[in-house]
């Protein structure tokens, strides 16, 4: 066994308060379930605790109705002796688009003031130009800037390319470098070779962050340590493995007594593990069958959370049996786009386009707005060569962006402050709105009105109780036709029995309510979009369920065939819906924010 000449302590970052529950429970853990255990977490002696970033900001505002900044402040107060760490998507920050430099600087400054010590900064394209401003802002705040390699495999992703990226990040002023294996693609010997090369070619400490999707992450971490890695990311065992990370207790036990001993107290860690074992039960409805070990990731390179998302979309279409086709299409789309790593937002961009290609029965019949922007260079430089024919199909005669995308953006903070107005009580509120304009505004409006209401947590099922609808907590979703009208029905629940009745949660076209099933299983509910089915060329409809982001025309407008008339959103990706014929708009049946289903008449055009 090859060992470094000098023994050294291995430092541990625990992901229990961020990536662990994001990977296993759709990021649903609430602050109230974090705070009681913070005293013990603070005593462990971790190098850092990852507490923020990724989807936590989105989930707090969208589902939990918590102020994410307030969560950070509470955790900072409860963990006085431990570094707090966040994940930052470079120029994307926590959103899904590039922000102007003044927004990036403002966000980093406020995150630092509110409690973040370590910023793990990555770019989905590994385009280091998109890291520069965030790194500079972190250093200006006096905090630790960690440059990140988004690990993936392809003909263009070589050890030499990753080492060159690390050296560029070192030159930019980073304090450490992380290998971020978000999809669980690393194998033990590939890890060893990459770490050895990084340690030989640059001077920064090396962190290893690997999801256990393929069941290899613990072996990868051991090989990384043997070849000079300094830090590992783990998760407390009750939130470990599968699409999460190797168990903290397991790695601490594995290294105990060796030259790489972490020095962490195994008994204290086990107490923390038992606490989170009980907490996890509270969030059973968010458990997914797609978070266990799945070696297919080594072939299709699709992260577990992305597979879960695709499965829900296919289920809505009654096409779950086509999952294998979508998984086979993803590598083809990825190659057409120049082999981007599959990490937010590129994982959604590639996955959604593959979804469209399969369900439409024709590749690139519909191209999402994000793919168009990607092919234009709006996310940065693609790692490899893109399909030029596809690029021209998507962007036509428009010029390709060859500079850092944010160089083309004007300062935004003043405009954002004006848009959100008096709803923002602080600069942090303005930044919340900047990250997620629609749900951010809704959150601030509800806070102002005193109507913030978190989503319902279903009761914990008793041992041997009734199985959850949909299995593993995933809603059972139907599209039902009644007298020529289509209704989308989601049923989620554990069938909790009380007074001879069963309680479920029912949503009809997005309108949730609790439904009590009497002994005869009779219930009455109302709802439905009331929209008719498209039957004429002038009937504009969508091919997949989603939400209306924008309506581009009004009654009386004259449109051309192929003109965009709506923008819809599904799986966090936006798509233009186009007119099939030229003519006059005679009716508009939707508004911004409406939920829509396939085949419904959304706009009527008379040719």
Number of C-alpha atoms within 10 A of each C-alpha: 4 7 12 12 7 7 11 15 14 20 20 25 23 24 27 27 23 24 29 28 23 22 24 26 21 20 24 20 23 19 18 10 15 20 16 12 16 17 13 14 23 17 16 17 19 18 17 21 27 23 24 26 21 20 19 25 21 21 19 22 22 18 16 21 20 20 17 22 20 13 20 19 16 17 22 20 13 18 21 14 16 18 21 23 25 23 23 23 27 28 29 25 23 25 22 19 15 21 23 20 20 16 23 21 19 16 23 25 20 16 20 19 12 19 21 25 22 21 29 23 26 28 27 25 23 22 19 22 18 25 22 18 20 26 28 17 21 25 18 12 17 12 18 20 24 28 33 32 24 22 24 22 14 14 10 15 16 14 16 13 11 21 20 15 19 27 18 16 26 18 10 17 17 24 19 20 26 25 23 23 22 26 29 32 27 27 18 17 13 15 26 22 14 20 26 18 17 25 17 11 13 18 14 20 16 26 26 24 26 29 31 31 28 23 20 22 29 22 18 24 27 19 24 26 26 18 21 23 25 22 22 27 26 33 28 26 24 21 29 24 27 23 29 32 32 30 23 28 22 17 22 21 16 15 17 16 11 12 14 20 18 22 17 20 15 16 10 14 20 16 14 19 21 13 16 19 15 11 17 18 14 16 22 20 25 21 19 20 13 20 21 17 19 17 16 14 18 17 11 17 21 25 27 30 20 19 18 17 16 22 19 18 22 19 18 21 18 13 13 15 11 16 18 9 14 25 22 15 20 24 19 14 22 22 17 20 24 20 24 28 28 26 25 20 21 22 22 21 26 28 26 28 26 26 22 20 21 19 17 14 9 10 16 17 10 17 20 24 20 24 24 20 17 22 26 21 18 21 27 25 24 19 19 16 13 17 14 12 10 16 20 16 12 21 17 12 9 9 10 15 17 11 13 18 19 20 9 11 13 11 14 14 20 11 10 16 19 11 16 19 11 11 19 20 12 11 14 19 21 26 22 26 23 23 22 19 17 13 16 21 21 17 27 24 16 15 16 14 9 9 11 17 13 14 11 9 13 20 15 14 19 9 6 6 12 14 14 21 20 17 16 15 21 21 21 18 22 17 19 12 11 8 7 11 15 23 20 22 21 22 21 22 27 25 21 20 15 9 6 9 15 18 18 20 19 22 20 20 19 16 12 14 12 14 18 20 17 13 9 7 9 9 9 7 11 6 14 16 19 11 18 15 18 18 12 12 15 22 21 23 24 21 16 21 21 22 21 21 20 18 19 13 17 14 14 13 13 15 21 15 13 12 16 17 20 24 20 26 21 16 17 14 19 22 24 20 21 19 24 19 18 17 18 18 22 16 18 17 14 19 14 13 15 16 18 27 24 19 20 23 23 25 23 22 24 16 15
